[in-house]
């Protein structure tokens, strides 16, 4: 029998303490404890992930677990043209496909994808052989496949893909047709030995595994393709079709099948792993049984995205991991209620040391501090106001401008908080309200907002604070903007969303500030104004709630290039009190706000996805 050093290519190390960077499967002898130790065997589990923005099923999928592509499909309102790009944390909307489709298939990557076949909205009773290519932003119609059908399945990359089986509505028949795509043309090649629709596929154009799906009954049959010929392969354990399977990370020697089943209403929650020889059931199963689509990176990581169960489309996303680590999904959780149900407040600090000041209704001087568990009232602002700019931390905070109310002009006053009391410092040059403020107590930026000559005149004026006074920045915002949000520092900030004249239309715009001027950044997925709940930095930011167009629960994260979705809050709200500009996006806070009918005192705490290293375990003891 081969020894450990022959299998791993390593000798067992003799150590006085466990290594801090041990790999899964690594073995060593701990001379202090007298134990032969191993970095544990992977634990298989599903965890919740950021849901789809719209509940969707039976659509194109391509890419990997950190760069996925999902397009078209069925929703409760009809067939879709929407493209969603997955970055490992959330979804961002890509370019729409030219034709609304259901039961289309896809392969390739997030920046070089293919969608083919399916059932188009018009005519609703027909099938299509249309093919589209995606370049990371735009879908382009290319040469059609030879066979018009729905529920075909596919594998491979944009320049070397294949599509198999399907159902033809025109003849009410299932097909065994196989076509290969070379990046330009489709060619009919050796047919499968069985008719099949909604098959599950893993691998490449020359080395693939295809489960036989349904024709019309779901079955356990599996066949292998070598680019020319088809051969029988060991069967699955559970008959199913329309599982989450495939993606460019899956191969003919390592893949996953997640969920799936016959047509409504039955679906399965079972996950099966393929190791190149056989399928084995995972001890982990989906929380919500369903069929639809998803991806895998081999047989240790996968995801089920949306889907259908019973009579309902799903937005749920669940991720499968096989690891010694414990993965906890990002989520919002309830915190301690604020002392007053107010909105349009100024907030800053961290999740365990936050400050919130001013607000309405009515206009108030109220100031509260949060310790990670509860809010407490402290010394008040000198001026009652709302819709202020803000910057800084719980012990070094700055508020500026704001609304007096009653049709009176906006404020120019700036107040500084030292951890126990407020003091008035030098004023803004331009009275303003409902604008983006970001930075610190000694280096802040005020951008845009409603300014004179009218109480609600849109403006693009930018002012900078140096710790003692405000000075005009000659480089204005590119667009006159109000009701926007800010995050970041005075040399690396963001102005997010807002409204522009004359209609007050909500915006998806993001402007990045480099300390001198503004440039366009990635667009929000949902047009939003007056969130008040932001956190993080220019390259790792988060925004929650806001008016989109009414008060919402939506949450998005920014990576310095693009925005993608995050798990939504429980409480619908706009004009809340967040952490402001210097806190981290993985430990955000949302307090107060306006629900659309009334103020709320509710607080929610956001924690990003975390991974905790699993322990080593003993093999033997001395």
C-alpha positions as CSV (number, residue, x, y, z in Angstrom):
1,X,0.0,0.0,0.0
2,X,1.3,3.5,-0.9
3,X,2.5,5.6,2.0
4,X,1.5,9.2,2.7
5,X,4.7,10.6,1.2
6,X,4.0,8.7,-2.0
7,X,0.4,9.8,-2.2
8,X,1.0,13.4,-1.3
9,X,4.6,13.7,-2.4
10,X,5.5,14.8,1.1
11,X,6.9,13.3,4.3
12,X,5.0,13.6,7.6
13,X,6.5,16.5,9.4
14,X,7.5,16.3,13.1
15,X,6.4,19.6,14.7
16,X,6.0,21.0,18.2
17,X,2.8,22.9,17.2
18,X,0.1,22.7,14.6
19,X,1.1,24.7,11.4
20,X,-0.8,27.9,10.9
21,X,-1.2,27.4,7.1
22,X,-2.0,23.7,6.8
23,X,-3.7,22.6,3.6
24,X,-6.8,20.3,3.6
25,X,-5.5,16.7,3.8
26,X,-2.0,17.7,5.2
27,X,-0.7,15.3,7.9
28,X,1.9,16.0,10.6
29,X,2.9,14.7,14.0
30,X,2.5,17.1,17.0
31,X,5.2,16.1,19.4
32,X,3.8,18.3,22.2
33,X,0.4,16.6,22.2
34,X,1.7,13.3,21.0
35,X,-0.9,13.2,18.2
36,X,-0.8,12.4,14.5
37,X,-2.8,15.2,13.1
38,X,-4.6,16.0,9.8
39,X,-6.2,19.2,8.4
40,X,-9.7,17.9,8.3
41,X,-11.8,16.3,5.7
42,X,-14.2,18.6,4.0
43,X,-17.6,19.2,5.4
44,X,-20.4,19.5,2.8
45,X,-23.0,22.2,3.4
46,X,-25.4,24.6,1.6
47,X,-25.5,28.2,2.7
48,X,-27.8,31.1,1.6
49,X,-26.4,33.7,-0.8
50,X,-27.6,37.0,-2.2
51,X,-30.9,36.2,-4.0
52,X,-31.7,37.0,-7.6
53,X,-33.3,40.4,-8.0
54,X,-36.2,38.8,-9.8
55,X,-37.5,35.3,-9.2
56,X,-36.6,33.4,-12.4
57,X,-36.3,29.8,-13.7
58,X,-35.2,27.8,-16.7
59,X,-32.7,30.1,-18.3
60,X,-29.2,30.3,-19.8
61,X,-26.2,29.8,-17.4
62,X,-22.5,30.0,-18.0
63,X,-19.2,30.9,-16.3
64,X,-18.0,30.1,-12.8
65,X,-18.8,30.5,-9.1
66,X,-17.1,33.8,-9.0
67,X,-17.9,35.0,-12.5
68,X,-21.3,33.6,-13.5
69,X,-23.7,34.6,-16.3
70,X,-27.5,34.0,-16.2
71,X,-29.8,35.2,-19.0
72,X,-33.5,35.2,-19.9
73,X,-35.9,32.6,-18.5
74,X,-39.4,32.6,-17.1
75,X,-40.7,35.0,-14.4
76,X,-44.2,35.5,-12.9
77,X,-44.8,38.3,-15.4
78,X,-43.6,36.4,-18.5
79,X,-40.4,35.6,-20.4
80,X,-37.3,37.7,-19.7
81,X,-34.5,39.5,-21.7
82,X,-32.6,40.3,-18.5
83,X,-28.9,39.3,-18.0
84,X,-27.5,39.0,-14.5
85,X,-23.8,38.7,-13.8
86,X,-22.6,37.0,-10.6
87,X,-19.3,38.1,-9.0
88,X,-19.3,35.7,-6.0
89,X,-21.1,38.1,-3.7
90,X,-24.1,39.4,-5.7
91,X,-25.6,40.2,-9.0
92,X,-25.3,43.1,-11.4
93,X,-27.3,43.7,-14.5
94,X,-25.6,43.1,-17.8
95,X,-26.8,43.8,-21.3
96,X,-30.3,42.6,-22.3
97,X,-30.6,39.8,-24.8
98,X,-32.5,40.7,-28.0
99,X,-35.3,38.2,-27.6
100,X,-37.2,37.2,-24.5
101,X,-36.6,33.5,-24.0
102,X,-37.6,30.6,-21.9
103,X,-35.8,27.2,-21.8
104,X,-32.8,28.6,-23.6
105,X,-29.4,27.0,-23.0
106,X,-26.0,28.5,-22.5
107,X,-22.3,27.9,-22.2
108,X,-19.0,29.8,-22.1
109,X,-17.9,32.4,-19.7
110,X,-19.1,35.7,-18.3
111,X,-17.2,37.7,-20.9
112,X,-17.6,35.2,-23.8
113,X,-20.9,33.5,-23.5
114,X,-23.4,31.8,-25.8
115,X,-27.2,31.5,-25.6
116,X,-29.0,29.2,-28.0
117,X,-32.4,27.8,-28.8
118,X,-35.4,28.0,-26.4
119,X,-38.9,29.1,-26.5
120,X,-39.4,32.8,-27.5
121,X,-42.3,35.0,-26.3
122,X,-43.5,35.6,-29.8
123,X,-44.7,33.3,-31.1
124,X,-45.5,31.8,-27.7
125,X,-46.2,28.4,-29.2
126,X,-43.0,28.0,-31.2
127,X,-39.3,27.1,-30.6
128,X,-36.3,28.9,-31.9
129,X,-32.8,28.1,-33.1
130,X,-31.5,31.6,-32.6
131,X,-28.0,32.0,-31.2
132,X,-26.5,35.0,-29.4
133,X,-23.0,35.7,-28.2
134,X,-22.1,37.9,-25.2
135,X,-18.9,39.9,-24.8
136,X,-19.3,40.9,-21.2
137,X,-21.7,43.8,-21.9
138,X,-23.6,43.2,-25.1
139,X,-25.5,40.3,-26.8
140,X,-25.1,40.0,-30.6
141,X,-27.2,37.8,-32.8
142,X,-25.0,35.3,-34.7
143,X,-25.5,32.2,-37.0
144,X,-28.5,30.1,-35.9
145,X,-28.3,26.5,-34.9
146,X,-29.7,23.8,-37.2
147,X,-32.5,22.6,-35.0
148,X,-35.2,24.8,-33.4
149,X,-36.1,23.3,-30.1
150,X,-36.5,24.1,-26.4
151,X,-35.0,22.6,-23.2
152,X,-31.7,21.8,-25.1
153,X,-28.6,21.6,-22.9
154,X,-25.0,22.5,-23.6
155,X,-21.4,22.5,-22.5
156,X,-18.0,24.0,-23.6
157,X,-16.7,27.5,-24.4
158,X,-17.7,30.1,-26.9
159,X,-15.3,28.8,-29.6
160,X,-15.8,25.1,-28.9
161,X,-19.3,24.3,-27.5
162,X,-21.9,21.6,-28.0
163,X,-25.7,21.5,-27.6
164,X,-27.7,18.3,-27.2
165,X,-31.2,16.9,-27.1
166,X,-34.3,19.0,-26.6
167,X,-38.1,19.1,-27.2
168,X,-39.7,20.2,-30.4
169,X,-43.1,21.8,-30.0
170,X,-43.9,21.7,-33.7
171,X,-43.8,17.9,-33.8
172,X,-44.4,17.2,-30.1
173,X,-41.2,15.0,-30.1
174,X,-38.0,14.7,-28.1
175,X,-34.8,14.6,-30.0
176,X,-31.3,13.1,-29.7
177,X,-29.7,15.7,-32.0
178,X,-26.2,16.9,-31.2
179,X,-24.6,20.1,-32.6
180,X,-21.2,21.5,-32.2
181,X,-20.3,25.3,-32.3
182,X,-16.9,26.6,-33.4
183,X,-17.5,30.2,-32.6
184,X,-19.1,30.9,-36.0
185,X,-21.1,27.9,-37.2
186,X,-23.1,25.0,-35.9
187,X,-22.5,21.6,-37.3
188,X,-24.7,18.5,-36.7
189,X,-22.6,15.6,-35.4
190,X,-23.1,12.1,-33.9
191,X,-26.5,12.0,-32.3
192,X,-26.9,10.8,-28.7
193,X,-28.0,7.2,-28.3
194,X,-31.2,8.4,-26.6
195,X,-33.8,11.2,-26.9
196,X,-33.6,13.6,-24.1
197,X,-34.7,17.1,-23.0
198,X,-33.5,19.2,-20.0
199,X,-30.4,17.1,-19.6
200,X,-27.6,18.0,-17.2
201,X,-24.2,18.5,-18.7
202,X,-20.6,18.8,-17.5
203,X,-17.4,19.1,-19.4
204,X,-16.0,20.3,-22.7
205,X,-16.7,19.8,-26.4
206,X,-14.4,16.7,-26.5
207,X,-14.9,15.4,-23.0
208,X,-18.4,15.6,-21.5
209,X,-20.9,13.9,-19.2
210,X,-24.6,14.2,-20.1
211,X,-27.4,12.9,-17.9
212,X,-30.4,11.8,-20.0
213,X,-32.8,14.2,-18.5
214,X,-36.4,13.5,-19.4
215,X,-38.1,12.0,-22.5
216,X,-40.6,12.7,-21.2
217,X,-40.0,10.9,-17.8
218,X,-37.0,11.9,-15.8
219,X,-34.5,9.1,-15.6
220,X,-31.0,8.2,-14.2
221,X,-29.3,7.4,-17.5
222,X,-25.8,9.0,-18.0
223,X,-23.8,9.0,-21.2
224,X,-20.3,10.3,-22.0
225,X,-19.1,12.2,-25.1
226,X,-15.5,12.3,-26.4
227,X,-16.1,14.7,-29.3
228,X,-17.0,12.0,-31.7
229,X,-18.7,9.0,-29.9
230,X,-21.2,8.4,-27.2
231,X,-20.8,5.7,-24.5
232,X,-22.8,4.6,-21.5
233,X,-21.6,5.8,-18.1
234,X,-22.6,4.9,-14.5
235,X,-26.1,6.1,-13.6
236,X,-27.2,8.8,-11.3
237,X,-28.8,7.9,-8.0
238,X,-31.9,10.1,-8.4
239,X,-33.9,10.5,-11.6
240,X,-33.9,14.2,-12.5
241,X,-33.8,16.9,-15.2
242,X,-33.2,20.7,-15.1
243,X,-30.7,20.4,-12.3
244,X,-28.1,23.0,-11.5
245,X,-25.0,21.7,-13.3
246,X,-22.2,22.6,-15.6
247,X,-20.4,25.8,-16.0
248,X,-16.7,26.2,-17.1
249,X,-15.5,24.9,-13.7
250,X,-17.2,21.5,-14.1
251,X,-15.4,18.7,-16.1
252,X,-16.1,15.2,-17.1
253,X,-14.2,14.1,-14.0
254,X,-15.6,16.5,-11.4
255,X,-19.1,18.0,-11.3
256,X,-22.2,18.5,-9.3
257,X,-25.9,18.0,-9.8
258,X,-28.1,20.1,-7.5
259,X,-31.9,19.9,-7.3
260,X,-33.9,19.2,-10.4
261,X,-36.8,16.9,-11.0
262,X,-39.8,16.2,-13.2
263,X,-42.1,19.0,-14.2
264,X,-44.2,20.9,-11.6
265,X,-45.0,20.2,-8.8
266,X,-42.3,17.8,-7.8
267,X,-38.7,18.7,-7.4
268,X,-35.8,17.3,-5.4
269,X,-33.3,18.9,-2.9
270,X,-30.7,16.2,-3.4
271,X,-27.1,17.0,-4.5
272,X,-25.0,14.4,-6.2
273,X,-21.2,14.6,-6.9
274,X,-19.5,13.1,-10.0
275,X,-15.8,12.1,-9.6
276,X,-15.2,10.8,-13.1
277,X,-16.2,7.2,-12.1
278,X,-19.5,7.4,-10.3
279,X,-22.2,9.6,-8.7
280,X,-22.5,9.8,-4.9
281,X,-25.1,11.5,-2.8
282,X,-23.9,14.4,-0.7
283,X,-25.1,14.5,2.9
284,X,-26.0,18.2,2.2
285,X,-29.3,19.1,0.5
286,X,-31.0,22.3,-0.6
287,X,-33.1,24.1,1.9
288,X,-35.7,24.7,-0.8
289,X,-36.2,21.8,-3.3
290,X,-36.6,23.2,-6.9
291,X,-35.4,22.9,-10.5
292,X,-34.0,25.6,-12.6
293,X,-30.3,26.4,-13.3
294,X,-27.0,26.9,-11.6
295,X,-23.2,26.3,-11.9
296,X,-20.4,24.3,-10.3
297,X,-16.6,24.6,-10.1
298,X,-15.9,20.9,-10.0
299,X,-17.6,18.8,-7.3
300,X,-16.7,20.8,-4.2
301,X,-18.4,24.1,-5.0
302,X,-21.7,24.8,-6.7
303,X,-24.8,27.0,-6.6
304,X,-28.5,26.7,-7.4
305,X,-29.8,30.1,-8.7
306,X,-33.5,30.8,-8.5
307,X,-35.7,28.0,-10.0
308,X,-39.2,26.8,-9.8
309,X,-41.1,24.7,-7.3
310,X,-44.8,23.9,-7.1
311,X,-46.5,26.9,-8.6
312,X,-43.9,29.6,-7.8
313,X,-40.8,31.0,-9.4
314,X,-37.9,31.4,-6.9
315,X,-35.3,34.0,-6.2
316,X,-33.4,31.9,-3.6
317,X,-29.7,31.3,-4.2
318,X,-28.0,28.5,-2.3
319,X,-24.2,27.7,-2.5
320,X,-22.7,24.3,-2.0
321,X,-19.3,24.1,-0.4
322,X,-17.1,21.1,0.6
323,X,-14.6,22.5,3.0
324,X,-13.2,22.2,6.5
325,X,-14.0,25.9,6.8
326,X,-17.4,27.2,8.0
327,X,-18.9,29.7,5.6
328,X,-21.5,32.1,7.0
329,X,-23.6,34.0,4.4
330,X,-23.9,37.8,4.3
331,X,-27.1,39.0,6.1
332,X,-28.9,41.7,7.9
333,X,-29.9,41.1,11.5
334,X,-32.0,43.2,13.9
335,X,-30.2,45.6,16.3
336,X,-31.4,47.7,19.2
337,X,-34.1,50.3,18.3
338,X,-33.3,54.0,18.2
339,X,-34.8,56.2,20.9
340,X,-36.8,58.2,18.3
341,X,-38.5,57.2,15.1
342,X,-36.8,59.8,12.8
343,X,-35.6,60.1,9.3
344,X,-33.2,62.2,7.2
345,X,-30.6,62.0,9.9
346,X,-26.8,62.3,9.7
347,X,-24.9,59.1,10.7
348,X,-21.3,58.0,11.1
349,X,-18.9,55.8,13.0
350,X,-18.8,52.0,13.0
351,X,-21.3,49.2,13.6
352,X,-20.3,49.0,17.3
353,X,-19.7,52.8,17.8
354,X,-22.1,54.9,15.7
355,X,-23.6,58.3,16.0
356,X,-26.9,59.7,14.5
357,X,-27.9,63.4,14.7
358,X,-30.8,65.6,13.7
359,X,-33.6,64.5,11.5
360,X,-37.4,64.8,11.4
361,X,-40.3,64.7,11.9
362,X,-40.5,67.4,13.3
363,X,-37.0,68.9,12.8
364,X,-34.9,67.9,15.7
365,X,-31.6,68.4,17.5
366,X,-31.6,64.9,18.8
367,X,-28.3,63.0,19.0
368,X,-27.9,59.3,19.8
369,X,-24.9,57.0,20.1
370,X,-24.9,53.2,19.4
371,X,-22.6,50.7,21.1
372,X,-23.4,47.7,19.0
373,X,-26.4,46.8,21.1
374,X,-28.4,49.8,22.1
375,X,-28.8,53.5,21.4
376,X,-28.5,56.2,24.1
377,X,-29.3,59.9,23.9
378,X,-26.5,62.4,24.4
379,X,-26.1,66.2,24.1
380,X,-28.1,67.7,21.3
381,X,-27.1,69.7,18.2
382,X,-27.4,73.5,18.5
383,X,-29.7,73.7,15.4
384,X,-32.7,71.5,14.7
385,X,-32.4,70.3,11.1
386,X,-32.5,67.4,8.6
387,X,-31.0,66.4,5.3
388,X,-27.5,67.4,6.4
389,X,-24.1,66.4,5.1
390,X,-21.9,64.4,7.4
391,X,-18.4,63.0,7.9
392,X,-16.4,61.3,10.6
393,X,-16.7,58.9,13.5
394,X,-18.6,58.6,16.8
395,X,-15.9,60.6,18.6
396,X,-15.0,63.1,15.8
397,X,-18.1,63.9,13.8
398,X,-19.1,66.8,11.5
399,X,-22.5,67.8,10.3
400,X,-23.0,70.6,7.8
401,X,-25.9,72.4,5.9
402,X,-29.4,70.9,6.1
403,X,-33.0,72.0,6.0
404,X,-34.6,74.5,8.3
405,X,-38.1,73.7,7.1
406,X,-41.2,75.8,6.7
407,X,-40.0,77.1,3.4
408,X,-37.1,78.9,5.0
409,X,-33.7,79.0,3.3
410,X,-31.3,76.1,3.8
411,X,-28.6,76.2,6.5
412,X,-24.9,76.9,6.0
413,X,-24.0,76.1,9.6
414,X,-21.4,73.5,10.4
415,X,-21.2,71.7,13.8
416,X,-18.4,69.6,15.2
417,X,-18.8,66.8,17.7
418,X,-15.9,65.8,20.0
419,X,-17.4,62.7,21.6
420,X,-19.4,64.5,24.3
421,X,-20.6,67.9,22.9
422,X,-21.2,70.0,19.8
423,X,-19.6,73.2,18.9
424,X,-20.3,75.5,15.9
425,X,-17.4,76.0,13.5
426,X,-17.1,77.9,10.2
427,X,-20.0,77.9,7.8
428,X,-20.4,76.5,4.3
429,X,-20.3,79.2,1.6
430,X,-23.4,77.8,0.0
431,X,-26.6,77.0,2.0
432,X,-27.7,73.5,1.0
433,X,-29.7,70.5,1.9
434,X,-30.1,66.9,0.7
435,X,-26.6,66.5,-0.7
436,X,-23.7,64.1,-0.6
437,X,-21.2,64.5,2.2
438,X,-18.2,62.2,2.9
439,X,-14.8,62.3,4.5
440,X,-13.6,62.8,8.0
441,X,-13.9,65.5,10.7
442,X,-10.8,67.2,9.4
443,X,-11.1,66.5,5.6
444,X,-14.7,66.5,4.2
445,X,-16.5,67.1,1.0
446,X,-20.0,68.6,0.3
447,X,-21.2,67.9,-3.2
448,X,-24.4,69.0,-5.0
449,X,-27.8,69.3,-3.3
450,X,-30.6,71.8,-3.2
451,X,-29.1,75.3,-2.9
452,X,-30.2,79.0,-3.4
453,X,-31.6,81.0,-5.0
454,X,-34.6,78.8,-4.4
455,X,-34.9,76.4,-1.4
456,X,-35.0,73.5,-3.9
457,X,-32.7,74.6,-6.7
458,X,-30.5,71.8,-8.0
459,X,-26.7,72.5,-7.9
460,X,-23.4,71.0,-8.8
461,X,-21.3,73.1,-6.3
462,X,-18.5,71.2,-4.5
463,X,-16.9,72.5,-1.3
464,X,-14.0,71.0,0.7
465,X,-13.4,71.2,4.5
466,X,-9.8,71.3,5.8
467,X,-10.5,71.0,9.5
468,X,-11.2,74.7,10.1
469,X,-12.9,76.2,7.0
470,X,-14.7,75.4,3.7
471,X,-13.3,76.3,0.3
472,X,-14.8,76.0,-3.1
473,X,-13.5,73.3,-5.5
474,X,-13.5,74.7,-9.0
475,X,-14.3,71.3,-10.4
476,X,-18.1,70.9,-9.9
477,X,-20.1,67.7,-10.1
478,X,-20.6,66.7,-13.7
479,X,-24.4,66.9,-13.2
480,X,-26.5,69.2,-11.0
481,X,-27.7,66.6,-8.5
482,X,-29.7,66.4,-5.2
483,X,-30.8,63.6,-2.8
484,X,-27.6,61.7,-3.5
485,X,-25.4,59.7,-1.0
486,X,-21.7,59.9,-0.3
487,X,-19.1,57.4,1.0
488,X,-15.3,57.3,1.2
489,X,-12.7,59.9,2.0
490,X,-11.9,63.4,0.8
491,X,-9.3,62.0,-1.7
492,X,-11.2,58.8,-2.7
493,X,-15.0,59.3,-2.4
494,X,-18.2,58.4,-4.1
495,X,-21.4,60.3,-4.9
496,X,-24.1,57.8,-5.4
497,X,-27.6,58.0,-7.1
498,X,-29.9,61.0,-6.4
499,X,-32.3,63.0,-8.6
500,X,-31.8,65.5,-11.3
501,X,-34.0,68.4,-12.7
502,X,-36.5,69.0,-13.9
503,X,-38.4,65.8,-13.4
504,X,-36.7,64.6,-10.2
505,X,-36.0,61.2,-11.9
506,X,-34.1,58.7,-9.7
507,X,-30.5,58.1,-10.9
508,X,-28.2,55.1,-11.2
509,X,-25.2,57.4,-11.6
510,X,-22.0,57.0,-9.5
511,X,-19.3,59.7,-9.5
512,X,-15.8,58.9,-8.2
513,X,-13.8,61.8,-6.5
514,X,-10.0,61.7,-6.5
515,X,-9.5,64.7,-4.3
516,X,-9.5,67.1,-7.2
517,X,-12.3,66.2,-9.6
518,X,-15.1,63.7,-10.4
519,X,-15.3,61.0,-13.0
520,X,-18.0,58.5,-13.8
521,X,-18.0,55.2,-12.0
522,X,-20.2,52.0,-12.3
523,X,-24.0,52.5,-12.4
524,X,-26.3,51.2,-9.7
525,X,-28.5,48.3,-10.7
526,X,-31.5,50.2,-9.2
527,X,-32.0,53.9,-9.5
528,X,-32.0,55.3,-6.0
529,X,-32.2,58.5,-4.1
530,X,-31.7,59.6,-0.5
531,X,-30.7,56.3,1.1
532,X,-28.8,57.9,4.0
533,X,-27.4,54.4,4.7
534,X,-23.9,54.0,3.3
535,X,-20.6,52.5,4.5
536,X,-17.2,51.6,3.3
537,X,-14.7,53.1,0.8
538,X,-14.5,54.0,-2.8
539,X,-13.4,50.5,-3.8
540,X,-15.5,48.6,-1.2
541,X,-18.7,50.4,-0.5
542,X,-22.3,49.6,0.3
543,X,-25.7,51.4,0.0
544,X,-29.0,50.2,1.5
545,X,-32.6,51.2,1.1
546,X,-33.5,54.6,-0.3
547,X,-36.3,55.7,-2.6
548,X,-36.3,53.4,-5.7
549,X,-38.8,55.0,-6.4
550,X,-40.5,54.3,-3.1
551,X,-38.8,53.3,0.2
552,X,-37.0,50.0,-0.4
553,X,-35.0,47.2,1.2
554,X,-32.5,46.9,-1.7
555,X,-28.8,46.7,-0.9
556,X,-25.9,47.0,-3.3
557,X,-22.1,46.7,-2.9
558,X,-19.4,48.5,-5.0
559,X,-16.0,47.0,-5.8
560,X,-14.4,50.1,-7.4
561,X,-15.7,49.2,-10.8
562,X,-19.3,48.0,-10.6
563,X,-22.3,47.6,-8.2
564,X,-23.8,44.2,-7.4
565,X,-26.7,43.2,-5.2
566,X,-26.4,42.1,-1.6
567,X,-29.0,40.5,0.7
568,X,-31.9,43.0,1.3
569,X,-32.8,44.5,4.6
570,X,-36.0,43.4,6.4
571,X,-37.3,46.9,7.0
572,X,-38.4,49.0,4.0
573,X,-36.9,52.5,4.5
574,X,-35.4,55.5,2.9
575,X,-33.6,58.5,4.4
576,X,-32.2,56.3,7.1
577,X,-29.1,56.9,9.2
578,X,-26.1,54.8,8.2
579,X,-22.5,54.8,9.1
580,X,-21.3,57.5,6.7
581,X,-18.1,57.6,4.9
582,X,-15.3,55.8,6.8
583,X,-16.8,52.6,8.1
584,X,-16.4,49.1,6.5
585,X,-18.9,47.7,4.0
586,X,-18.9,44.3,5.6
587,X,-20.1,45.7,9.0
588,X,-22.7,48.3,8.1
589,X,-25.6,49.8,10.0
590,X,-29.1,51.0,9.1
591,X,-31.0,53.0,11.7
592,X,-34.3,54.8,11.5
593,X,-35.7,56.1,8.2
594,X,-39.0,56.6,6.5
595,X,-41.0,53.5,5.6
596,X,-43.3,55.3,3.1
597,X,-46.0,55.9,5.6
598,X,-44.2,56.7,8.9
599,X,-40.8,57.0,10.6
600,X,-39.2,53.9,12.1
601,X,-36.8,53.4,15.0
602,X,-35.7,50.0,13.8
603,X,-32.0,49.2,13.5
604,X,-30.4,46.5,11.3
605,X,-26.8,45.4,11.2
606,X,-25.2,44.0,8.1
607,X,-22.4,41.4,8.2
608,X,-20.6,40.4,5.1
609,X,-19.9,36.7,4.2
610,X,-17.3,35.2,6.6
611,X,-15.2,32.1,6.4
612,X,-13.8,30.6,9.6
613,X,-11.0,28.1,9.3
614,X,-11.9,24.6,10.4
615,X,-9.8,22.8,13.0
616,X,-7.4,20.0,12.5
617,X,-8.3,16.6,14.0
618,X,-6.4,13.7,15.4
619,X,-5.8,10.5,13.4
620,X,-4.2,8.6,16.3
621,X,-3.0,9.4,19.8
622,X,0.1,8.1,21.5
